[in-house]
């Protein structure tokens, strides 16, 4: 099945009959479900590994290294490997990368050495650094350019379900069947993704853009240059990145806020974490796919203002019921902002460099997330949970407001430039 869309590798869906459109929707749902299963497997494996290291008596620093090892390759390897995404047929790349991830995940089943586990997690992260932008390229090939926002939203919906279900399922499964069986489940989740793409035969051939390719370092630089060369993206992506630095303070400060300021117990903490995830799921399933591309810059700014405002209200009011509502809305804002960037890159970056643009953007946003999480501990220690959330909210709100005149100016100038 050759899916058409943005990359010039096939045909669009606008003129296709209803049967073809239904078929594309089925394919999208299968791909999204496989993506969700893979996300669930990752979450289950992480829970198992954290519990295993804790039971071995490992320090908090070692457990933190475990988490960093799974994310850091997206920041470091992603942009360097990104030319692969634009040079290799996308369906084949997903099959090979997820197949290799399955082999690496199998190593986690038999490895108990801490260094070995961290290295294997880093290799899985490197695979994700390639697979994630490749999937973002393939979604419009499945549903066509006009369905890209809906396609990205469905992928995010299934990923959110996997992220929510994974930790809970891991806790039950470890108690019932043991940690090695759970880790084998992660192997299966990668295999499911690989087999799904083999069976569906989704393809996106590389787009040359009518010119010869430069050397690899130059192609890596193009991933940055294509984002900086677009007047909207060069404001939108840094705006979200700086906002993420502030909002990521919440990852660490949240527990201090819940336990010390709200006076809630472990159950209350779980409710707030679940509320945030529920908001993400609701936004992906019900809202994100309905927003046209022309509205995405406004959605990005609005999501930042909503997130900052909710952080400030949560910290200032400090009432548990209010915090639950605010955390739901923060989850909504989180998904809308991230999908706004994804849709803007798809709409504004040429097909021949789009994969590198996705990878470079993801690297920057993940780096911002790591930076914010690193600042969360010192912020909570210095300011307390409430003060850290107020800092996060004020910073997020300020950077979002500061971006309004810049984005408005660039958007207003576009018709004249054309």
C-alpha positions as CSV (number, residue, x, y, z in Angstrom):
1,X,0.0,0.0,0.0
2,X,1.6,3.2,-1.1
3,X,0.3,6.1,0.8
4,X,0.4,9.6,-0.8
5,X,0.9,12.9,0.7
6,X,3.4,15.6,1.4
7,X,6.7,14.0,0.4
8,X,6.0,13.8,-3.3
9,X,6.2,10.0,-3.0
10,X,2.5,9.3,-3.7
11,X,-0.8,11.0,-4.4
12,X,-3.1,13.1,-2.2
13,X,-6.4,11.9,-0.8
14,X,-8.6,14.8,-1.6
15,X,-10.0,13.3,-4.7
16,X,-10.2,9.7,-3.5
17,X,-13.4,7.8,-3.0
18,X,-14.8,7.2,0.5
19,X,-13.6,3.6,0.5
20,X,-10.0,4.8,0.0
21,X,-10.3,7.4,2.7
22,X,-11.7,4.7,5.1
23,X,-8.8,2.5,4.2
24,X,-6.3,5.3,5.1
25,X,-8.1,5.8,8.4
26,X,-7.7,2.1,9.2
27,X,-4.0,2.2,8.3
28,X,-3.5,5.3,10.5
29,X,-5.3,3.7,13.4
30,X,-3.1,0.5,13.1
31,X,0.1,2.6,13.0
32,X,-1.1,4.7,15.9
33,X,-2.0,1.6,17.9
34,X,1.4,0.1,17.2
35,X,3.0,3.4,18.4
36,X,0.9,3.3,21.5
37,X,1.9,-0.3,22.3
38,X,5.6,0.7,21.8
39,X,5.2,3.6,24.2
40,X,3.5,1.4,26.7
41,X,6.3,-1.1,26.5
42,X,8.9,1.6,27.1
43,X,7.0,2.9,30.2
44,X,6.7,-0.7,31.6
45,X,10.4,-1.3,31.0
46,X,11.4,1.9,32.7
47,X,9.3,1.1,35.8
48,X,10.8,-2.3,36.0
49,X,14.3,-1.0,35.7
50,X,13.8,1.7,38.3
51,X,12.4,-0.8,40.8
52,X,15.2,-3.3,40.1
53,X,17.9,-0.7,40.7
54,X,16.1,0.5,43.9
55,X,16.0,-3.1,45.2
56,X,19.7,-3.4,44.4
57,X,20.3,-0.5,46.7
58,X,21.4,1.9,44.0
59,X,21.6,5.6,44.7
60,X,19.2,8.3,43.4
61,X,22.0,9.5,41.1
62,X,22.1,6.1,39.4
63,X,18.4,6.1,38.9
64,X,18.5,9.6,37.5
65,X,21.2,8.5,35.1
66,X,18.8,5.8,33.9
67,X,16.2,8.4,33.0
68,X,18.7,10.7,31.4
69,X,20.2,7.9,29.4
70,X,16.8,7.3,27.7
71,X,16.4,11.0,26.7
72,X,19.9,12.3,26.1
73,X,20.3,10.5,22.8
74,X,17.3,12.3,21.3
75,X,19.2,15.6,22.1
76,X,22.7,14.5,21.0
77,X,22.2,11.7,18.4
78,X,18.9,13.0,16.9
79,X,20.3,15.9,14.9
80,X,23.5,14.1,14.0
81,X,21.6,11.1,12.6
82,X,18.7,13.1,11.2
83,X,20.0,13.1,7.5
84,X,19.2,9.4,7.5
85,X,15.5,10.3,7.9
86,X,15.6,12.4,4.8
87,X,17.9,10.1,2.8
88,X,16.3,6.6,3.4
89,X,12.9,5.4,2.4
90,X,10.9,6.0,5.6
91,X,9.0,2.7,5.9
92,X,12.1,0.7,5.6
93,X,13.9,2.9,8.1
94,X,11.1,2.3,10.7
95,X,11.3,-1.4,10.1
96,X,15.1,-1.6,10.5
97,X,15.3,0.8,13.5
98,X,12.5,-0.9,15.5
99,X,13.9,-4.3,14.7
100,X,17.2,-3.2,16.1
101,X,15.5,-1.7,19.1
102,X,13.8,-5.1,19.7
103,X,17.3,-6.7,19.8
104,X,18.6,-4.1,22.2
105,X,15.5,-4.5,24.4
106,X,16.2,-8.2,24.5
107,X,19.6,-7.3,26.1
108,X,17.8,-5.6,28.9
109,X,16.0,-8.9,29.8
110,X,19.3,-10.6,30.6
111,X,21.5,-7.7,31.7
112,X,21.7,-6.8,35.4
113,X,24.9,-4.8,35.4
114,X,24.1,-1.1,35.9
115,X,26.5,0.2,33.3
116,X,25.2,-2.3,30.8
117,X,21.6,-1.3,31.5
118,X,22.4,2.4,31.0
119,X,24.2,1.8,27.7
120,X,21.3,-0.3,26.4
121,X,18.8,2.4,27.4
122,X,20.9,4.9,25.5
123,X,20.9,2.7,22.4
124,X,17.1,2.5,22.7
125,X,17.0,6.3,22.9
126,X,19.2,6.6,19.8
127,X,16.7,4.4,18.0
128,X,13.8,6.6,19.1
129,X,15.8,9.6,17.9
130,X,15.5,8.1,14.4
131,X,12.1,6.5,14.6
132,X,10.2,9.5,16.0
133,X,10.9,12.1,13.1
134,X,10.4,9.3,10.6
135,X,6.9,8.6,11.9
136,X,6.2,12.3,11.7
137,X,7.1,12.2,8.1
138,X,5.0,9.2,7.4
139,X,1.7,10.5,8.9
140,X,0.9,12.9,6.0
141,X,1.8,10.1,3.6
142,X,-1.0,8.0,5.2
143,X,-3.7,10.6,5.4
144,X,-2.6,13.3,3.0
145,X,-1.6,16.9,3.8
146,X,-5.0,18.1,4.7
147,X,-5.3,15.3,7.3
148,X,-1.9,15.8,8.9
149,X,-3.2,17.6,12.0
150,X,-5.8,14.8,12.6
151,X,-3.1,12.2,12.0
152,X,-0.6,13.7,14.4
153,X,-3.4,14.0,17.0
154,X,-4.3,10.4,16.7
155,X,-0.7,9.3,17.0
156,X,-0.4,11.4,20.2
157,X,-3.7,10.0,21.5
158,X,-2.4,6.4,21.3
159,X,1.0,7.4,22.7
160,X,-0.7,9.1,25.7
161,X,-2.8,6.0,26.3
162,X,0.4,3.9,26.3
163,X,2.2,6.3,28.6
164,X,-0.7,6.2,31.1
165,X,-1.3,2.5,30.9
166,X,2.3,1.4,31.0
167,X,3.3,2.2,34.6
168,X,0.1,0.8,36.0
169,X,0.4,-2.4,33.9
170,X,4.0,-2.7,34.9
171,X,3.2,-2.6,38.6
172,X,0.6,-5.4,38.3
173,X,2.7,-7.5,35.9
174,X,5.8,-7.4,38.0
175,X,3.8,-8.7,41.0
176,X,2.2,-11.4,38.8
177,X,4.7,-12.7,36.3
178,X,8.1,-11.1,37.3
179,X,10.2,-8.4,35.9
180,X,11.8,-10.4,33.1
181,X,8.5,-11.2,31.5
182,X,7.6,-7.5,31.6
183,X,10.9,-6.7,29.9
184,X,10.1,-9.3,27.2
185,X,6.9,-7.5,26.7
186,X,8.9,-4.4,25.7
187,X,10.8,-6.5,23.1
188,X,7.4,-7.6,21.7
189,X,6.2,-4.0,21.5
190,X,9.1,-3.1,19.2
191,X,8.5,-6.2,17.1
192,X,4.8,-5.3,16.8
193,X,5.8,-1.9,15.3
194,X,8.3,-3.5,12.9
195,X,5.8,-6.1,11.8
196,X,3.0,-3.6,11.3
197,X,5.1,-1.6,8.9
198,X,6.2,-4.6,7.0
199,X,2.6,-5.7,6.7
200,X,1.2,-2.3,5.7
201,X,4.0,-1.5,3.2
202,X,3.8,2.2,3.9
203,X,6.4,4.0,1.9
204,X,7.8,7.5,1.6
205,X,10.7,7.9,-0.8
206,X,13.4,10.5,-0.2
207,X,12.7,13.9,-1.8
208,X,15.8,15.4,-3.5
209,X,14.5,18.9,-4.0
210,X,16.1,19.0,-7.5
211,X,19.6,19.3,-6.2
212,X,22.6,17.1,-5.2
213,X,23.0,16.3,-1.6
214,X,25.9,18.1,0.3
215,X,28.1,16.2,2.7
216,X,26.7,14.8,6.0
217,X,27.8,17.7,8.2
218,X,26.2,20.2,5.8
219,X,23.0,18.2,5.9
220,X,23.1,18.2,9.7
221,X,23.4,22.0,9.6
222,X,20.5,22.3,7.2
223,X,18.3,20.9,9.9
224,X,19.0,23.9,12.0
225,X,19.2,26.3,9.1
226,X,15.8,25.4,7.7
227,X,14.1,26.2,11.1
228,X,16.1,29.4,11.5
229,X,15.3,30.5,8.0
230,X,11.5,30.5,8.5
231,X,10.3,33.6,10.2
232,X,7.5,31.9,12.2
233,X,9.5,28.8,13.3
234,X,12.5,30.8,14.4
235,X,10.2,32.4,17.0
236,X,7.8,29.6,17.7
237,X,10.3,26.9,18.6
238,X,12.5,29.0,20.9
239,X,9.4,30.3,22.6
240,X,8.2,26.8,23.3
241,X,11.7,25.7,24.4
242,X,12.1,28.5,26.9
243,X,8.6,27.8,28.2
244,X,9.4,24.1,28.5
245,X,12.4,25.0,30.7
246,X,10.1,26.7,33.1
247,X,7.2,24.1,33.0
248,X,9.7,21.2,33.4
249,X,10.5,22.6,36.9
250,X,7.1,21.0,37.8
251,X,8.5,17.5,37.3
252,X,10.6,17.8,40.5
253,X,8.8,20.5,42.4
254,X,5.4,18.8,42.1
255,X,6.1,16.3,44.9
256,X,7.1,19.2,47.3
257,X,4.0,21.1,46.4
258,X,1.7,18.2,46.9
259,X,3.2,16.9,50.1
260,X,4.4,20.1,51.9
261,X,2.0,22.8,50.6
262,X,-1.3,20.9,49.9
263,X,-0.7,18.4,52.7
264,X,-1.8,15.5,50.5
265,X,-0.6,11.9,50.7
266,X,0.7,9.6,48.0
267,X,-2.8,9.0,46.7
268,X,-3.1,12.8,46.2
269,X,0.1,12.9,44.4
270,X,-1.1,10.1,42.1
271,X,-4.3,12.0,41.4
272,X,-2.4,15.1,40.3
273,X,-0.1,13.1,38.0
274,X,-3.1,11.3,36.5
275,X,-4.9,14.6,36.1
276,X,-2.1,16.0,34.0
277,X,-2.0,12.8,31.9
278,X,-5.8,12.9,31.5
279,X,-5.6,16.5,30.1
280,X,-3.0,15.4,27.6
281,X,-5.2,12.5,26.5
282,X,-8.3,14.7,26.2
283,X,-6.5,17.3,24.1
284,X,-5.0,14.7,21.7
285,X,-8.2,12.8,21.3
286,X,-10.8,15.7,21.1
287,X,-9.1,19.0,20.3
288,X,-5.8,18.9,18.5
289,X,-7.0,17.3,15.3
290,X,-9.6,20.0,14.7
291,X,-7.3,23.0,14.7
292,X,-6.3,24.3,11.2
293,X,-2.7,25.1,10.4
294,X,-3.5,28.8,10.2
295,X,-4.5,28.8,13.9
296,X,-1.5,26.9,15.2
297,X,0.6,30.0,16.1
298,X,-2.2,31.4,18.1
299,X,-2.7,28.0,19.7
300,X,1.0,27.8,20.6
301,X,0.8,31.2,22.4
302,X,-2.6,30.4,24.0
303,X,-1.3,27.1,25.3
304,X,1.7,28.8,26.9
305,X,-0.5,31.4,28.6
306,X,-2.9,28.7,29.8
307,X,0.0,26.6,31.2
308,X,1.6,29.5,32.9
309,X,-1.7,30.7,34.3
310,X,-2.6,27.3,35.7
311,X,0.7,27.0,37.4
312,X,0.3,30.4,39.1
313,X,-3.3,29.6,40.1
314,X,-2.4,26.2,41.5
315,X,0.4,27.6,43.6
316,X,-1.4,30.7,44.8
317,X,-4.7,29.1,45.7
318,X,-3.1,25.9,47.0
319,X,-6.4,24.0,47.3
320,X,-6.3,20.4,46.1
321,X,-9.5,20.4,44.1
322,X,-8.3,23.5,42.3
323,X,-4.9,22.0,41.6
324,X,-6.6,18.9,40.0
325,X,-8.5,21.1,37.5
326,X,-5.4,23.2,36.8
327,X,-3.3,20.1,36.2
328,X,-5.9,18.8,33.7
329,X,-5.7,22.1,31.8
330,X,-1.9,22.0,31.9
331,X,-2.0,18.6,30.3
332,X,-4.3,20.1,27.6
333,X,-1.9,23.0,27.0
334,X,1.2,20.6,26.8
335,X,-0.2,18.6,24.0
336,X,-1.6,21.5,22.1
337,X,1.7,23.4,22.2
338,X,3.8,20.3,21.1
339,X,1.4,19.5,18.2
340,X,1.3,23.1,17.1
341,X,5.1,22.9,16.5
342,X,4.7,19.6,14.7
343,X,2.0,21.0,12.4
344,X,3.9,24.2,11.7
345,X,7.0,22.2,10.7
346,X,5.0,20.0,8.4
347,X,3.3,23.1,6.8
348,X,6.3,25.4,6.5
349,X,9.4,23.2,5.9
350,X,10.2,21.8,2.4
351,X,9.8,18.0,2.1
352,X,13.5,17.4,1.4
353,X,14.6,18.7,4.8
354,X,11.5,18.0,6.9
355,X,12.9,15.0,8.7
356,X,15.9,16.9,9.9
357,X,13.7,19.8,11.0
358,X,11.6,17.4,13.1
359,X,14.7,15.8,14.6
360,X,16.3,19.2,15.4
361,X,13.2,20.6,16.9
362,X,12.7,17.5,19.1
363,X,16.4,17.7,20.2
364,X,15.9,21.3,21.3
365,X,12.7,20.7,23.2
366,X,14.0,17.6,24.9
367,X,17.1,19.6,25.9
368,X,14.9,22.2,27.4
369,X,12.9,19.6,29.3
370,X,16.1,18.1,30.8
371,X,17.3,21.6,31.7
372,X,14.0,22.4,33.5
373,X,14.0,19.1,35.4
374,X,17.6,19.8,36.5
375,X,16.5,23.2,37.8
376,X,13.5,21.8,39.6
377,X,15.4,20.4,42.6
378,X,17.3,23.6,43.4
379,X,14.2,25.7,42.8
380,X,12.1,23.6,45.1
381,X,14.9,23.6,47.7
382,X,15.3,27.4,47.6
383,X,11.6,28.4,47.1
384,X,9.6,25.5,48.3
385,X,7.0,23.7,46.2
386,X,4.7,26.7,45.9
387,X,7.5,29.2,45.1
388,X,8.9,26.8,42.4
389,X,5.5,26.5,40.8
390,X,5.0,30.3,40.9
391,X,8.4,30.8,39.3
392,X,7.5,28.2,36.6
393,X,4.1,29.8,35.9
394,X,5.5,33.4,35.8
395,X,8.3,32.4,33.5
396,X,6.0,30.5,31.1
397,X,3.5,33.3,31.0
398,X,6.2,35.9,30.4
399,X,7.8,34.1,27.5
400,X,4.5,33.4,25.9
401,X,3.4,37.1,26.1
402,X,6.8,38.3,24.8
403,X,6.3,36.1,21.7
404,X,3.0,37.7,20.7
405,X,4.3,40.8,19.0
406,X,7.1,38.9,17.2
407,X,4.8,36.2,15.8
408,X,2.1,38.7,14.9
409,X,4.7,40.8,13.0
410,X,6.0,37.8,11.1
411,X,2.6,36.5,10.3
412,X,1.4,39.9,9.1
413,X,4.4,40.3,6.8
414,X,3.8,37.0,5.0
415,X,1.1,38.1,2.5
416,X,3.4,41.0,1.4
417,X,6.3,38.7,1.0
418,X,4.3,36.4,-1.2
